[in-house]
Amino acid sequence: MLIEQFTEYVRACFAGIWIETFEPDEALREIAELCRSEEWSLATWDVECGLRTAGSSAAADSVATTDPIAAIQSASALASDDGAGILVLQNFHRLLGSLEVIQAMSRQIGLGKQNRTFLVVLAPVVQIPVELEKQFVAVRHELPDRGQLRTIVEEVATEEGELPGSDGLDRVLDSAAGLTRYEAEGAFSLSLVRHGRVEPEVIWSLKSQTLRKSGLLGLYRGGERFDQLGGLDNLKAFSLRALRRRNGRTDCRPKGVLLLSPPGCGKSAFAKSLGNETGRPTLTLDFGAMMGSLVGESERNMRQALRIADAMSPCILFCDELEKGLSGAGSSNGDSGVSSRVFGSFLTWLNDRSSEVFVVATCNDISRLPPELVRAERFDGIFFVDLPDAEQRETIWQIHLRTFGLDPEQQRPTDKSWTGAEIRSCCRLAALLDVPLMQAALNVVPVVTTAADSVERLRQWASGRCLSADRAGVFQHATTKPPRRRRSVTTDPSSN
């Protein structure tokens, strides 16, 4: 993709080309191969080695200039009558704070339109000064796709037995999605050193460190499963069916679900267990981590986080308590519109993405979400997760009694209107304090007691508007009264 776009821009004589890449060596190798095949002149410059011309001698390189302005001006020497001259400037965005450098680049790009010489900047970010914005086109060097990752792993694992079978290889490639070529090669090699074969668990471990360095996304690696989560039968079935294999069809990719409920009803637990049930990684998106102190940094962080999620597809993207992360969108909160722009980037991605990223977003207060977020085609469904009924509470009790090794025959507290989190808390405290469930329950205050009005208001709003997480169909609150019909009044014309 990079070379195709690059070739088109050169042939169309765009004299300034900015390539956003985390793999400058790989991008430079691809450009060099293209220049050899097209018989174009190629030179490279970086602040350490200075100017180097392809095919030049080591002696010539030793005296090459390390002055950035002189390097820019040298691009004209690459001009030829029947080809193109390419000057690649590595990490040059660090030097664009100088007015002299900006002026030299502007002048050289103007000359390049006439003599077919091209300035190419390789950098991990697109930071083009406003003076040069109209003179550069930006191209993204994409991370390796599955085919390229397969080639890399086959080059690393050359001995018999080092590569798993077809199903295992698919899991390996899934686990390596989103890594650079250098990172993927290192992960495959590390797996061979540890286990003598390529295993996805090693790659996931290394990938979690990579995501942690970015600070934008986290990789959740817990072991939760659906059988540890009581209730939510309709939500579970809906999501599993949406994530089934579709024989390569690309016109009906799943989008995700928005979960609305009072706190403690299992929204987060569902998101964390869905990845394990479907064999997909679960990424966590923290909207607070998106906010940066520099102008444009927050918007760039959001775009970068979503690009990483796209590259790691198929995956689950978990956005917890969405209303808190987007609370500033659509309001004048003194942040100069940063929250609105971050929200706009997220909305556009939700609607237009083509990758298999299944979004699980949770919310405790729908009134704080912008209305644009809940329209059709943002999510596959908006589900209301209500307080568990008696049967579901019994299932949840059994799960947590087994988890904490408690006597299932002992007396239990009255659990009407308890959430799953409160049942778990009671069991955990009983095990922690070594006391019966009845005594542990004295330390549990249900959310329907602490926030009765907000819980009832949320149920009233969801009734008739959201799908039920427990059973097929639309959620209907039991105490919701149907709208009162107005009595029609007939006016007798004769009375006038």
C-alpha distance (Angstrom), angle and dihedral (degrees) to the residues before:
residue distance angle dihedral
M1 . . .
L2 3.82 . .
I3 3.79 94.5 .
E4 3.80 93.2 45.5
Q5 3.80 92.0 53.7
F6 3.79 92.8 40.8
T7 3.81 92.0 52.2
E8 3.81 91.7 49.6
Y9 3.79 92.7 51.3
V10 3.80 92.5 48.1
R11 3.78 92.5 49.4
A12 3.83 89.2 47.6
C13 3.84 88.0 50.8
F14 3.81 100.4 -119.2
A15 3.80 95.9 166.0
G16 3.83 95.5 -165.4
I17 3.83 118.0 56.8
W18 3.81 123.2 173.8
I19 3.81 115.3 -163.4
E20 3.80 116.6 -163.2
T21 3.80 106.4 -151.6
F22 3.79 141.8 151.2
E23 3.81 88.9 -161.5
P24 3.82 106.5 58.0
D25 3.80 93.6 163.8
E26 3.80 91.8 54.0
A27 3.81 92.2 45.5
L28 3.79 90.7 48.9
R29 3.81 91.1 49.3
E30 3.81 91.1 53.3
I31 3.81 91.5 47.9
A32 3.81 90.9 48.7
E33 3.81 91.6 51.9
L34 3.80 89.8 50.1
C35 3.82 92.2 49.7
R36 3.80 91.1 51.0
S37 3.79 92.6 50.3
E38 3.82 93.3 45.6
E39 3.83 93.8 39.0
W40 3.80 91.7 -123.5
S41 3.82 121.8 156.0
L42 3.82 114.0 -110.0
A43 3.80 132.5 -165.8
T44 3.81 130.1 168.7
W45 3.79 132.9 -157.2
D46 3.78 134.8 -168.3
V47 3.77 132.0 163.6
E48 3.83 94.0 -108.3
C49 3.81 104.1 44.5
G50 3.78 99.4 25.0
L51 3.80 122.5 -151.6
R52 3.78 119.2 -6.8
T53 3.77 127.0 179.2
A54 3.79 120.0 -152.3
G55 3.79 108.2 -104.0
S56 3.82 95.1 14.5
S57 3.80 121.0 135.8
A58 3.79 124.3 -103.9
A59 3.81 89.9 -113.2
A60 3.77 90.8 56.3
D61 3.81 90.9 48.7
S62 3.80 91.4 51.5
V63 3.79 91.8 64.2
A64 3.80 95.6 38.6
T65 3.78 114.1 128.8
T66 3.78 121.7 -98.6
D67 3.82 91.1 -168.1
P68 3.84 107.8 111.3
I69 3.82 94.6 -149.5
A70 3.79 92.2 50.2
A71 3.80 89.2 48.0
I72 3.81 91.4 53.1
Q73 3.79 91.8 48.9
S74 3.81 90.6 50.0
A75 3.83 90.3 66.4
S76 3.81 90.7 85.3
A77 3.81 89.2 63.6
L78 3.82 88.1 65.6
A79 3.79 92.0 63.5
S80 3.80 118.5 117.4
D81 3.78 135.6 176.6
D82 3.80 97.4 -117.7
G83 3.81 106.0 27.9
A84 3.76 146.2 28.6
G85 3.78 133.5 -89.0
I86 3.82 118.0 -138.1
L87 3.82 123.3 -164.1
V88 3.81 112.5 -172.4
L89 3.82 115.5 -158.7
Q90 3.81 113.2 -164.4
N91 3.84 120.1 -147.3
F92 3.79 88.6 -11.2
H93 3.82 92.1 151.2
R94 3.81 86.7 83.0
L95 3.82 90.6 65.0
L96 3.79 99.7 46.8
G97 3.79 94.2 93.7
S98 3.79 88.9 83.7
L99 3.80 118.0 90.7
E100 3.82 90.4 -151.2
V101 3.81 91.6 56.3
I102 3.81 92.1 46.6
Q103 3.81 91.2 50.0
A104 3.81 92.4 48.3
M105 3.81 91.2 50.7
S106 3.80 92.8 48.0
R107 3.78 91.8 50.9
Q108 3.82 93.5 45.6
I109 3.83 92.8 49.5
G110 3.79 88.4 53.2
L111 3.82 90.3 51.6
G112 3.80 90.2 44.8
K113 3.80 90.8 63.4
Q114 3.80 87.6 61.7
N115 3.81 103.2 39.4
R116 3.87 98.6 29.9
T117 3.78 97.5 -115.2
F118 3.80 118.4 144.3
L119 3.79 134.1 -154.3
V120 3.82 110.6 -148.4
V121 3.82 119.5 -171.2
L122 3.82 118.8 -160.2
A123 3.82 111.3 -161.0
P124 3.82 138.4 144.6
V125 3.82 91.3 -124.7
V126 3.79 136.6 36.1
Q127 3.81 105.1 -118.1
I128 3.78 105.4 153.8
P129 3.82 115.6 169.9
V130 3.78 113.8 -118.9
E131 3.82 89.8 -114.4
L132 3.83 89.8 62.2
E133 3.80 102.2 34.4
K134 3.80 94.8 101.9
Q135 3.81 93.1 46.7
F136 3.82 98.2 55.1
V137 3.79 132.6 67.5
A138 3.81 116.4 -155.7
V139 3.81 122.8 -135.6
R140 3.80 125.7 -176.8
H141 3.79 120.1 -139.0
E142 3.80 100.7 -143.3
L143 3.79 124.6 -139.7
P144 3.83 115.1 -104.7
D145 3.80 117.1 -75.5
R146 3.81 125.6 -137.8
G147 3.79 93.1 -85.7
Q148 3.80 92.4 54.0
L149 3.80 91.8 44.7
R150 3.79 89.8 51.5
T151 3.81 89.8 53.1
I152 3.81 90.8 50.3
V153 3.81 95.0 49.6
E154 3.82 91.4 46.9
E155 3.80 89.7 52.2
V156 3.82 91.6 50.0
A157 3.82 99.4 41.2
T158 3.80 101.8 51.7
E159 3.81 100.7 146.7
E160 3.80 124.7 87.5
G161 3.79 113.4 -91.2
E162 3.79 95.2 18.6
L163 3.81 92.7 102.1
P164 3.83 121.1 61.4
G165 3.80 123.6 -132.5
S166 3.78 124.0 -84.0
D167 3.83 95.8 -78.7
G168 3.78 91.9 44.8
L169 3.79 91.1 46.9
D170 3.81 90.1 53.7
R171 3.81 89.1 54.9
V172 3.80 90.3 48.7
L173 3.81 91.4 52.0
D174 3.81 90.8 46.4
S175 3.79 90.1 52.4
A176 3.83 92.2 48.8
A177 3.82 95.3 49.7
G178 3.80 110.7 119.0
L179 3.82 95.7 28.3
T180 3.77 122.9 117.1
R181 3.78 118.4 -117.3
Y182 3.80 90.4 -102.4
E183 3.83 92.6 49.1
A184 3.81 92.8 46.1
E185 3.80 92.5 50.8
G186 3.82 90.1 49.3
A187 3.82 92.5 48.1
F188 3.82 93.0 50.4
S189 3.80 91.0 47.6
L190 3.81 92.1 48.5
S191 3.81 90.2 52.2
L192 3.80 90.7 52.3
V193 3.81 91.0 50.3
R194 3.82 92.8 50.0
H195 3.80 102.1 38.3
G196 3.79 107.9 9.9
R197 3.82 89.1 -118.4
V198 3.80 138.1 59.1
E199 3.81 109.7 -87.4
P200 3.82 125.0 -179.9
E201 3.83 92.8 -140.4
V202 3.82 91.4 67.9
I203 3.79 90.9 48.9
W204 3.80 91.8 50.2
S205 3.79 90.2 51.1
L206 3.78 91.5 52.4
K207 3.80 92.2 43.5
S208 3.81 91.6 54.0
Q209 3.81 88.0 58.2
T210 3.80 90.4 49.4
L211 3.81 91.8 51.5
R212 3.79 90.8 46.2
K213 3.80 90.2 56.4
S214 3.79 91.0 55.6
G215 3.81 90.5 53.4
L216 3.80 90.0 -152.8
L217 3.80 103.0 90.5
G218 3.77 134.3 26.3
L219 3.79 128.9 -152.6
Y220 3.79 114.4 -134.5
R221 3.81 113.0 -150.4
G222 3.83 103.0 174.2
G223 3.80 123.0 137.5
E224 3.81 101.6 -126.2
R225 3.80 118.2 143.5
F226 3.80 135.1 -173.8
D227 3.81 92.1 -105.4
Q228 3.82 87.5 64.9
L229 3.80 90.9 55.8
G230 3.79 118.3 74.0
G231 3.81 120.7 -145.2
L232 3.83 126.0 -6.4
D233 3.81 90.1 111.2
N234 3.81 95.9 155.2
L235 3.81 93.4 46.7
K236 3.81 91.7 48.9
A237 3.79 93.4 49.3
F238 3.80 93.3 44.7
S239 3.81 93.9 51.4
L240 3.80 95.4 44.4
R241 3.80 90.7 50.0
A242 3.80 92.1 47.4
L243 3.81 90.6 51.8
R244 3.78 96.7 48.7
R245 3.79 118.8 119.2
R246 3.80 112.2 -87.5
N247 3.82 100.3 -163.0
G248 3.78 93.9 -104.4
R249 3.81 97.6 -50.5
T250 3.80 111.9 153.6
D251 3.80 100.5 -176.9
C252 3.82 96.8 76.1
R253 3.77 106.9 40.5
P254 3.81 114.5 161.3
K255 3.80 116.4 -106.1
G256 3.79 105.3 -169.8
V257 3.79 144.3 -110.8
L258 3.80 135.5 -83.4
L259 3.81 112.7 -143.6
L260 3.78 120.4 -155.7
S261 3.80 123.2 -174.4
P262 3.80 146.6 118.5
P263 3.82 113.8 -75.9
G264 3.80 117.9 -77.6
C265 3.81 100.2 26.4
G266 3.81 97.3 117.8
K267 3.81 105.6 -91.3
S268 3.81 95.7 129.6
A269 3.81 92.7 39.5
F270 3.80 89.4 54.5
A271 3.82 92.6 51.1
K272 3.80 91.9 49.5
S273 3.80 94.4 48.1
L274 3.82 96.1 44.5
G275 3.80 92.3 72.2
N276 3.80 92.5 54.4
E277 3.81 91.8 46.7
T278 3.82 92.4 53.3
G279 3.80 99.6 34.1
R280 3.81 92.4 -116.2
P281 3.80 128.1 129.6
T282 3.78 116.3 -108.9
L283 3.80 114.4 -135.1
T284 3.79 120.7 -167.0
L285 3.80 119.2 -145.3
D286 3.80 116.7 -155.3
F287 3.80 110.5 -162.9
G288 3.79 90.2 -166.0
A289 3.81 90.0 61.9
M290 3.81 89.6 56.4
M291 3.79 93.6 68.2
G292 3.79 113.8 96.0
S293 3.79 132.4 -178.5
L294 3.82 97.2 -127.9
V295 3.79 126.3 79.9
G296 3.82 109.5 -89.8
E297 3.82 93.2 4.9
S298 3.82 95.5 112.1
E299 3.79 93.6 50.9
R300 3.81 91.0 46.6
N301 3.81 91.1 49.6
M302 3.80 90.9 53.2
R303 3.81 92.8 49.1
Q304 3.80 90.8 47.6
A305 3.82 92.9 49.1
L306 3.80 91.7 50.3
R307 3.82 91.2 47.2
I308 3.81 89.5 53.8
A309 3.81 90.0 49.7
D310 3.82 90.5 50.1
A311 3.79 90.7 49.5
M312 3.82 91.4 51.1
S313 3.80 94.9 51.0
P314 2.95 134.4 164.0
C315 3.80 86.8 60.8
I316 3.81 145.3 117.2
L317 3.83 116.6 -107.1
F318 3.81 110.5 -157.1
C319 3.83 116.1 -159.2
D320 3.80 107.7 -177.5
E321 3.82 122.9 -158.5
L322 3.77 93.3 -0.6
E323 3.80 94.4 -175.6
K324 3.81 91.0 65.1
G325 3.79 94.2 50.0
L326 3.81 92.6 48.1
S327 3.79 97.8 35.9
G328 3.81 92.8 116.3
A329 3.79 96.1 51.5
G330 3.77 114.0 111.4
S331 3.80 95.2 9.6
S332 3.78 136.3 93.6
N333 3.78 99.5 -113.5
G334 3.78 98.9 150.7
D335 3.81 97.8 -102.6
S336 3.84 94.5 113.7
G337 3.80 91.8 -113.0
V338 3.81 96.3 -58.3
S339 3.83 93.5 131.3
S340 3.79 91.0 49.2
R341 3.79 92.7 50.9
V342 3.81 92.5 47.3
F343 3.80 88.8 48.7
G344 3.81 90.3 48.4
S345 3.80 91.3 53.8
F346 3.80 90.4 50.2
L347 3.82 92.6 48.0
T348 3.80 93.1 49.5
W349 3.79 91.0 49.6
L350 3.81 92.1 48.1
N351 3.77 90.8 54.9
D352 3.82 102.6 37.4
R353 3.80 107.5 32.1
S354 3.80 117.7 122.7
S355 3.81 97.6 -168.1
E356 3.81 125.0 98.7
V357 3.80 96.9 -107.8
F358 3.81 110.0 143.8
V359 3.80 108.6 -155.0
V360 3.80 119.5 -149.4
A361 3.81 107.5 -171.6
T362 3.80 123.0 179.3
C363 3.78 130.2 -157.9
N364 3.81 135.5 -179.5
D365 3.82 97.3 -173.0
I366 3.80 117.5 37.7
S367 3.81 92.2 -175.9
R368 3.81 89.8 71.2
L369 3.80 94.2 55.9
P370 3.82 120.1 92.6
P371 3.83 110.8 -110.9
E372 3.82 91.5 -124.4
L373 3.80 89.8 69.0
V374 3.79 96.4 62.0
R375 3.79 100.5 47.1
A376 3.81 120.7 114.6
E377 3.82 118.7 -73.0
R378 3.79 94.9 26.6
F379 3.83 88.0 90.3
D380 3.79 134.5 7.4
G381 3.79 89.8 -124.1
I382 3.80 144.0 -7.9
F383 3.81 109.5 -136.2
F384 3.77 130.6 -167.4
V385 3.80 113.8 -144.3
D386 3.80 105.3 -156.1
L387 3.79 129.2 -166.0
P388 3.83 108.6 -75.0
D389 3.80 118.1 -96.4
A390 3.82 123.7 -130.2
E391 3.81 95.1 -84.7
Q392 3.80 92.5 48.2
R393 3.81 92.0 46.8
E394 3.80 89.2 54.0
T395 3.81 90.1 52.9
I396 3.81 91.0 48.4
W397 3.81 91.5 49.5
Q398 3.81 91.1 52.4
I399 3.80 92.0 49.4
H400 3.81 94.8 51.7
L401 3.78 96.0 39.0
R402 3.81 87.2 58.8
T403 3.80 92.2 42.8
F404 3.82 93.8 55.5
G405 3.81 96.8 34.0
L406 3.81 96.4 -117.4
D407 3.80 129.1 157.8
P408 3.82 106.5 -94.3
E409 3.81 92.3 -158.2
Q410 3.80 97.0 61.2
Q411 3.77 122.0 107.1
R412 3.79 115.6 -85.9
P413 3.79 130.2 -150.8
T414 3.77 122.3 -107.5
D415 3.78 101.3 -83.5
K416 3.80 103.1 -175.6
S417 3.82 109.4 145.5
W418 3.81 92.5 6.6
T419 3.79 117.8 143.7
G420 3.79 124.2 -134.5
A421 3.81 90.1 -106.0
E422 3.80 90.6 55.8
I423 3.82 92.4 50.3
R424 3.79 89.6 50.1
S425 3.80 91.1 47.4
C426 3.80 90.7 53.0
C427 3.82 91.8 51.3
R428 3.79 93.1 45.1
L429 3.80 93.0 49.5
A430 3.80 90.7 47.9
A431 3.81 89.6 54.6
L432 3.81 93.5 40.9
L433 3.81 96.3 48.7
D434 3.82 94.6 31.9
V435 3.79 92.3 -127.3
P436 3.83 133.7 128.2
L437 3.79 120.0 -87.7
M438 3.81 91.6 -108.5
Q439 3.80 91.1 58.6
A440 3.81 93.5 42.8
A441 3.80 89.3 52.8
L442 3.81 89.8 65.7
N443 3.83 86.4 73.4
V444 3.80 94.8 52.9
V445 3.81 120.7 87.8
P446 3.84 110.9 -173.5
V447 3.79 119.2 -129.0
V448 3.82 89.8 -124.2
T449 3.80 86.0 65.8
T450 3.79 98.4 44.6
A451 3.83 95.8 40.4
A452 3.80 106.2 18.1
D453 3.81 95.9 145.3
S454 3.79 95.9 49.6
V455 3.82 92.4 46.1
E456 3.80 91.8 51.5
R457 3.81 91.3 45.3
L458 3.79 90.6 51.3
R459 3.80 92.0 50.0
Q460 3.79 91.2 49.4
W461 3.80 91.5 51.1
A462 3.81 94.0 47.7
S463 3.81 93.9 48.8
G464 3.80 107.2 106.6
R465 3.82 92.5 -1.9
C466 3.82 104.3 71.0
L467 3.78 136.5 47.8
S468 3.77 116.7 -109.5
A469 3.79 115.3 -108.9
D470 3.81 91.4 -153.8
R471 3.80 104.8 47.6
A472 3.78 137.6 14.1
G473 3.77 115.9 -82.7
V474 3.78 139.2 32.7
F475 3.79 119.5 -31.4
Q476 3.80 114.2 -106.9
H477 3.78 119.7 -170.0
A478 3.79 109.8 -136.8
T479 3.80 94.2 -134.2
T480 3.78 95.1 45.4
K481 3.76 109.8 120.0
P482 3.78 119.3 -144.9
P483 3.80 114.4 -113.0
R484 3.79 110.9 -86.4
R485 3.76 112.7 -112.6
R486 3.76 116.6 -126.1
R487 3.78 114.6 -120.9
S488 3.78 110.4 -120.1
V489 3.77 116.2 -126.5
T490 3.78 117.9 -149.0
T491 3.74 115.8 -152.5
D492 3.80 116.7 -146.1
P493 3.81 106.7 -133.9
S494 3.77 89.3 -151.6
S495 3.77 90.8 63.1
N496 3.82 92.0 65.6
